[in-house]
Amino acid sequence: MARVQHLARLLLAVCASFGAGAALAVDDPPAGAPYAPTLVPTKANRVILLDVARSGTRLQAVGERGVVLQSDDGGATWKGQRTPTTRTLTSVAFNDEKNGVAVGHGATIVRTADGGATWQSVKVKEAGIDALLGVVALGGTRMVAYGAFGLYLESNDNGQTWTRQQAIDADFDRHISQIFKAGDKSVLVGESATLAVSDDGKTFKRLESPYKGSWFGGLATKSGAWLIYGMRGNVYRSENAGATWTKIDAGGEQSLTNGRLLDDGRIVLVGIGGKMAISGDDGRTFAPVKTGTRQSLAQVLALADGKLLLVGESGVSKLDTPGAAAK
């Protein structure tokens, strides 16, 4: 477990006894059993959250003790949805407005086929008990989930069944932090300078990493460039599919844990200690943004009202979208 603590998402998922998290803790029901108690109002700033995604017009945030927070009014109000687990959920993704999967500690997988109204537990024996740190929807009915010690799972039926695969090679046992789509390729980043690319999303080939520390995430910019980021605030950008890299200054050395490409092409990166940086030039430069918090941030999402929705150590918060600083 010591190595797991090197990953930012697990650093954020510290044990905490927030009121909302405790109130939503329940015993795990049998695998496959639907779990859909009545939604109850909750204080969305009283629970650690590690990811947020859209399912149609609904916002779905996941975090400690198996909690899912849902908002149907653009993040103005939230209700807590119990799921079939009390394990921390680290990531959530939807292929469409109905079909989604959340993953977490102890190889936990829960899925929904009705936009989060009900959730079912999915047990994958070959996944063992190691933490899943992320899940990505690849379109159609395909998803992949990944995590500690090289754990890599594939699903072709929106998360109903999963198959464990060897992501890179038989000796690969590093933690996988994130897998992201970049055009017709998939890029994998992780612990100990792990960097790899796949043409088919199944078999990954190692690339030379421009930094020897751990990567926590990455994304493809609007122009198709690759951006990867991680420990000590390191950010690198490549315009030639990882053949060469340019180091980018994102301000300070706090680790960057996640990021998002906004619809208008701007890029927002978030991290430890309330760190945020935003780029308006396709990731070539970043300007630091004051978030007004020292609580760690796990993910960001743009809202229809022009504000940014932040999730992290202090739950849900909103921030006016920086203007001049981003251009």
Secondary structure, DSSP 8 states (H G I E B T S, - for coil): -TGGGGSHHHHHS-----HHHHHT------TT-EE----EE--TTSS-EEEEEEETTEEEEEEGGG-EEEESSTTSS-EEE--S--S-EEEEEESSSS-EEEEEGGGEEEEESSTTSSEEE---GGGTT--EEEEEE-STT-EEEEEGGG-EEEESSTTSS-EE--SS-TT--S-EEEEEEETTEEEEEETTTEEEEESSSSS-EE---SSSS-EEEEEE-TTS-EEEEEGGG-EEEESSTTSS-EEE--SSS--EEEEEE-TTS-EEEEEGGG-EEEESSTTS--EE---S--S-EEEEEE-TTSEEEEEETTEEEEEE---GGG-
